[in-house]
Amino acid sequence: MGEEQGKVRADAEGELMRGLETLDVACAAGLLLKGEISPQIATGVDAFSMRMPLGVAAAITPFNFPFMAPLYLSSIAIACGNAFILKPSERVPTASLMLAELARDVGIPDGVLNVVQGDAEAVEAILDHPGIAAVSFIGSSPVAKLVHARGSASGKRVQAFGGAKNHMVVMPDADLGFAADAAISAAFGSSGQRCMAVSVVVAVGDVGDALVAAIGERATAVKVGPASDPEAEMGPLISRAARERVLGAIAAAEADGAKVAIDGRGREPGGGYFVAPTLVDHVRPDQEICRREVFGPVLSVVRVDTLDAAIALIDDSQYGNGAAIFTRDGGAARTFQRRASAGMIGINVPIPIPNAVYSFGGWKDSRFGDQHMAGTEGFRFFTKQKVVTSRWPEEEKSKADLAFPTR
Ligand code: NAD
């Protein structure tokens, strides 16, 4: 993962552990797939339900989680009895092949977990293939939308997880040191290339100046370097184009009146697609940098007067993956958890990726289609229900009856 994707070792280990959580959940298949039974629903008649596999399910995964994303989907799909086709990002092809080798080593039969390498052309072939019953997609929102439309049009069950713009609201009563540490970890971990990365801090009331100072101090201390450097806390971006996009977003925000409080341009090591942590202050909610996914180590700070205004900002976002609040006030936290329009909420937790026993998924343009991934919703997605109504008749009591039965 370090060589292909660029993430540092500790981050890669964390990704692996979060991916392995889904194997624990997959091991609960016996419990999660059991059906319901209603004995004697009419005289001599029993009814019961069972969940059946779909057949062949396919997954298309992004570059930023080469191991976790395939594990989140393949483990549950296979536990449900499906064969699985994995099309990883063409930018990080190796982890999926390792996964398939490990699956073979533990005795999963050939043909159950299949890896197909390729780019958009391979995705289109999957979406149009009549033998594939379901498609799970994880990637950017424009592609997620296309995948959802094309796969659904060809009769498949589709869940498509898209991009994000995640907000972290900091209330005036929050522990500032704790909030600043959380903001740094969540904004700059994996160089901001996480769908749950915090990219906007919303400073409520008068907390802005002190918060920016605390985040700024920490941002300049982050050690940037290649994955091969054991000291590095943050690696490079995935490509030259990604670096240019991120630098372009910083320049545009600056030209549009925002203040670059900590500038990552020029502080990065040479020889790769690095951008050092960047903090952009006094961002307006209507600015591109506040609305568009940057997917890089750039944290914007927006200042608002009230919690209501912070919640309205989140409501107004095109995306709805994660949202977090930092506060000591239980009432404010409860208001936030009920009203913030995102699928995953953190209370003093900046990246609220649910444990895999819960399901993962966002709202709005962060997810197209039905059912979140992993957890119980994952088991729903990868199975279809069958209901059996059964009777074992006693011959001498049978008679024809053309009326719709009432008992
Ligand atoms: P991407 O959309 O460029 O690529 C994702 C997958 O789609 C890859 O396998 C790629 O080969 C394929 N693809 C790319 N363009 C395509 C096209 N035009 N037609 C069909 N298939 C195409 O995304 P990425 O750059 O690999 O990953 C980063 C994005 O993924 C970010 O937007 C991030 O927020 C998002 N993401 C979302 C989640 C989530 O759970 N919501 C998780 C991780 C990443």
Residues whose N, C-alpha, C, O or C-beta is under 5 A from the ligand:
A	BS01	NAD	I60 T61 P62 F63 N64 K87 P88 S89 E90 G118 D119 A120 V123 I138 G139 S140 S141 V143 F161 G162 G163 A164 C195 S366
